[in-house]
Amino acid sequence: HIENTLKNGTDPILETIKNKELVFYGVGVGDTEMAFVDWLLKCEEKEVAVTGIDVNREFLENFAVALRNRLIEENENVRILYRAYNALFEQITKKDLIGGRLKKAHICLGGTIGNFADQDNIVKMLYDIANAGDILIIGIQLDTNFEILCEKYKNNPLFADFVQSYMPKDTKGNLFWLCDEKDGTIFAQHNGVEVFRSKKYNLNNLKELFERGCFKLIYQDTDIEKNIGLQIYGKL
């Protein structure tokens, strides 16, 4: 949804990221993140500043290659400035993001904030890092058809393999799944230890969470099926 609207230039999100440094909290495979960069290049911005934060060094390196390829494709008058932090989000401070003349768009996609147990703490972390005039773009998975979502997690052997991909082969086994519909959280345990957590959101509840943390909602949208949500906030 985000990728398509960015490519077609049809989403109000576009105006909010103009003339801003893009700070990605989690780079992943980088497809959606690259759509943000592509749109800024399409707007003929002569300098695009990007910061990537991810615990997976390989994701950061692959994203650097993708940015370099975009630079090759553009004319010589374009500059792409990239810095990467191979770190956990909570290890990043405001000092780490100092530099440049642009305000920042703090972008957290893919339901990443749903991996944190203490939701108020992640909101406080984002508030402490942001400056006045910065914006916050949050992509989340919604709690639509929560019971069906739980069954999909439980019965997908490929997902169980993914969750345990970092474990030694001889320690892998069956996962025990827990679904808290009231809280919207899906957990997986391995030998009594939590190895996976994903929170699904109600947009109104998420708005209350961020407004409690001194952010103001600017815009929100969902896909047609109401499985994915997007919210944009400004720092008060």
Disulfide bonds with the S-S distance in Angstrom:
none
